[in-house]
Amino acid sequence: MKKKLKKMLGLGTILVIMANPGPVMADSIASITGNTEYDKMIEKYRKGVSEQWSVNEFIENDLCMLPGYGSDVNRVGYCLMDIDDNGTDELIMGSVYEDGTPGVIYDIYAMKEDSGILVARSGEHSMYSLCSDHIISYDSFGGPMSFACYFYTLNGEMLDLKEGVLYDGEYDETNPWFYITKDMEDEYSEPISEDTANTIQNSYERIEIPFVPLSTLENG
């Protein structure tokens, strides 16, 4: 009778878990996202931020260097979002703001077959952000005389250039603004005015990303 009761309880437990999945359990540790590959990256960031890794340590561990300039588990977070609307979430790691300020993206990861792969990474002089309609912006700063702003759509694990603007005062001091199309090899072929460049950039609204702070994992 006891053996039969144990079997019934075991089956009941399975049915409850199926009906109420909640956190996925693996090796007695609750999954963060239900995706093992994404969980690894989140935990890696949590470890680095908690232990206050240096810039070089973040680089050595194949993570974005930016948290190494000083951050904490309340200011770094993760977000699952289906950016390209293909039915599979991407993982976004980035900076957390509480005032509606658009967050800075550190890394974007996507799934390819059963592996999580890096799609985009911000750097010391470059920054990814998310715009409305799931457009990804990329600002690159090459000094006071050089600046570029590109806008991409995500296609699986690839970024497809939609358009962009380039400022290069060293290339042409009189007419330094250029329009970038999908042909990146000919980026100086279409000069534009500063007003046109500003209009293009302002047509994309950078939005707040609903990051979950890594501090929520501290007691997890």
URRAWO-V297194 format. One record per residue. N is the residue number from 1. PHI is phi as a letter, one per 40 degrees, with the letter a starting at -180 (* if undefined). OMEGA is omega in whole degrees, 0 to 359 (999 if undefined). D_FIRST is the distance of its C-alpha to the first C-alpha in Angstrom with 2 decimals. Layout:
BEGIN
n->[N | N]
phi->[PHI | PHI]
omega->[OMEGA | OMEGA]
d_first->[D_FIRST | D_FIRST]
END
This chain:
BEGIN
n->[1 | 2 | 3 | 4 | 5 | 6 | 7 | 8 | 9 | 10 | 11 | 12 | 13 | 14 | 15 | 16 | 17 | 18 | 19 | 20 | 21 | 22 | 23 | 24 | 25 | 26 | 27 | 28 | 29 | 30 | 31 | 32 | 33 | 34 | 35 | 36 | 37 | 38 | 39 | 40 | 41 | 42 | 43 | 44 | 45 | 46 | 47 | 48 | 49 | 50 | 51 | 52 | 53 | 54 | 55 | 56 | 57 | 58 | 59 | 60 | 61 | 62 | 63 | 64 | 65 | 66 | 67 | 68 | 69 | 70 | 71 | 72 | 73 | 74 | 75 | 76 | 77 | 78 | 79 | 80 | 81 | 82 | 83 | 84 | 85 | 86 | 87 | 88 | 89 | 90 | 91 | 92 | 93 | 94 | 95 | 96 | 97 | 98 | 99 | 100 | 101 | 102 | 103 | 104 | 105 | 106 | 107 | 108 | 109 | 110 | 111 | 112 | 113 | 114 | 115 | 116 | 117 | 118 | 119 | 120 | 121 | 122 | 123 | 124 | 125 | 126 | 127 | 128 | 129 | 130 | 131 | 132 | 133 | 134 | 135 | 136 | 137 | 138 | 139 | 140 | 141 | 142 | 143 | 144 | 145 | 146 | 147 | 148 | 149 | 150 | 151 | 152 | 153 | 154 | 155 | 156 | 157 | 158 | 159 | 160 | 161 | 162 | 163 | 164 | 165 | 166 | 167 | 168 | 169 | 170 | 171 | 172 | 173 | 174 | 175 | 176 | 177 | 178 | 179 | 180 | 181 | 182 | 183 | 184 | 185 | 186 | 187 | 188 | 189 | 190 | 191 | 192 | 193 | 194 | 195 | 196 | 197 | 198 | 199 | 200 | 201 | 202 | 203 | 204 | 205 | 206 | 207 | 208 | 209 | 210 | 211 | 212 | 213 | 214 | 215 | 216 | 217 | 218 | 219 | 220]
phi->[* | c | c | c | c | c | c | c | c | c | c | c | c | c | c | c | c | c | c | b | d | f | c | c | b | a | f | g | b | c | c | c | b | g | b | d | c | c | d | c | c | c | c | c | c | d | c | c | c | c | c | f | c | c | d | c | c | c | c | c | c | f | b | d | c | d | c | c | c | h | a | a | c | c | b | b | a | b | a | c | a | c | c | c | f | b | g | b | c | c | b | b | b | a | c | c | b | b | b | g | c | d | c | c | c | c | b | b | b | b | c | b | f | b | b | c | b | c | b | a | a | c | b | c | b | a | a | c | b | b | b | d | g | g | c | b | c | b | b | b | b | b | h | c | b | a | a | b | b | b | b | b | b | c | b | g | b | b | c | b | c | c | a | a | b | b | b | a | c | c | c | a | c | c | b | c | c | a | c | b | b | c | c | c | c | b | c | b | c | b | c | b | c | c | c | c | c | c | c | c | c | c | c | b | c | c | b | c | c | c | c | c | d | c | c | c | c | d | b | c]
omega->[181 | 179 | 180 | 179 | 179 | 179 | 180 | 179 | 179 | 178 | 179 | 179 | 178 | 181 | 179 | 180 | 179 | 182 | 182 | 189 | 181 | 178 | 178 | 182 | 176 | 182 | 176 | 178 | 182 | 177 | 180 | 187 | 188 | 179 | 185 | 181 | 179 | 179 | 180 | 182 | 179 | 180 | 179 | 177 | 181 | 179 | 182 | 181 | 180 | 182 | 178 | 177 | 175 | 177 | 181 | 179 | 176 | 179 | 181 | 179 | 176 | 175 | 176 | 184 | 192 | 178 | 180 | 178 | 177 | 179 | 176 | 186 | 176 | 187 | 176 | 183 | 180 | 178 | 172 | 183 | 176 | 187 | 183 | 176 | 179 | 178 | 180 | 181 | 166 | 177 | 177 | 172 | 181 | 184 | 183 | 174 | 182 | 184 | 180 | 179 | 177 | 183 | 174 | 177 | 173 | 181 | 168 | 178 | 177 | 178 | 172 | 190 | 182 | 184 | 173 | 182 | 180 | 178 | 184 | 180 | 175 | 180 | 184 | 181 | 179 | 187 | 174 | 175 | 178 | 178 | 176 | 183 | 175 | 172 | 179 | 179 | 180 | 178 | 181 | 183 | 180 | 182 | 184 | 183 | 184 | 181 | 177 | 177 | 182 | 179 | 186 | 164 | 179 | 179 | 184 | 177 | 181 | 173 | 178 | 180 | 177 | 176 | 179 | 177 | 182 | 173 | 179 | 181 | 177 | 179 | 180 | 184 | 182 | 180 | 189 | 185 | 181 | 178 | 182 | 175 | 182 | 179 | 183 | 182 | 182 | 190 | 179 | 187 | 185 | 177 | 177 | 179 | 177 | 178 | 179 | 179 | 180 | 179 | 179 | 181 | 182 | 179 | 178 | 182 | 176 | 188 | 177 | 178 | 183 | 180 | 171 | 182 | 178 | 178 | 179 | 181 | 187 | 181 | 182 | 999]
d_first->[0.00 | 3.80 | 5.47 | 5.12 | 6.17 | 8.69 | 9.99 | 10.59 | 12.30 | 14.25 | 15.48 | 16.41 | 18.37 | 20.20 | 21.15 | 22.48 | 24.53 | 25.92 | 26.92 | 28.35 | 29.61 | 31.70 | 32.70 | 31.61 | 29.74 | 30.93 | 30.20 | 28.92 | 32.36 | 32.93 | 35.42 | 38.58 | 39.48 | 36.78 | 39.44 | 39.24 | 42.97 | 44.02 | 41.72 | 43.51 | 46.87 | 45.89 | 44.48 | 47.64 | 49.81 | 47.78 | 48.26 | 51.96 | 52.69 | 50.69 | 52.48 | 55.78 | 56.64 | 60.28 | 61.68 | 61.83 | 58.22 | 57.08 | 59.29 | 58.05 | 54.45 | 55.50 | 55.22 | 57.87 | 60.31 | 60.87 | 58.16 | 59.87 | 62.82 | 60.78 | 57.68 | 54.41 | 50.85 | 51.96 | 54.68 | 52.95 | 50.26 | 48.60 | 48.45 | 46.75 | 49.08 | 49.68 | 53.39 | 54.34 | 52.12 | 50.53 | 46.95 | 46.16 | 46.61 | 49.02 | 48.64 | 51.57 | 52.11 | 54.90 | 56.46 | 55.12 | 57.56 | 56.95 | 60.22 | 59.87 | 61.79 | 60.95 | 58.85 | 60.01 | 57.84 | 57.22 | 55.30 | 53.95 | 51.27 | 50.17 | 47.67 | 49.08 | 46.49 | 43.84 | 46.24 | 47.61 | 51.40 | 54.14 | 56.24 | 58.56 | 59.34 | 61.80 | 64.21 | 66.82 | 69.35 | 67.17 | 64.58 | 62.18 | 61.37 | 59.65 | 61.79 | 61.04 | 60.03 | 58.19 | 61.44 | 61.39 | 64.57 | 65.90 | 68.72 | 70.56 | 73.25 | 75.85 | 78.17 | 80.62 | 82.14 | 79.04 | 76.07 | 73.81 | 71.24 | 69.19 | 66.74 | 63.94 | 61.22 | 58.01 | 57.40 | 54.10 | 54.75 | 58.52 | 60.95 | 63.62 | 66.84 | 67.87 | 71.04 | 72.43 | 75.49 | 77.23 | 79.78 | 81.95 | 85.14 | 86.05 | 86.03 | 88.10 | 89.29 | 90.93 | 88.12 | 84.93 | 82.31 | 80.79 | 78.30 | 75.55 | 74.16 | 71.72 | 74.39 | 73.96 | 76.62 | 79.32 | 78.40 | 82.03 | 83.21 | 82.84 | 84.46 | 83.60 | 84.77 | 82.98 | 82.44 | 80.74 | 78.57 | 77.53 | 76.82 | 74.50 | 72.59 | 72.38 | 70.99 | 67.63 | 65.71 | 63.60 | 60.43 | 57.93 | 54.77 | 51.55 | 50.57 | 47.46 | 48.70 | 47.19 | 46.82 | 43.73 | 42.00 | 42.83 | 39.64 | 37.56]
END
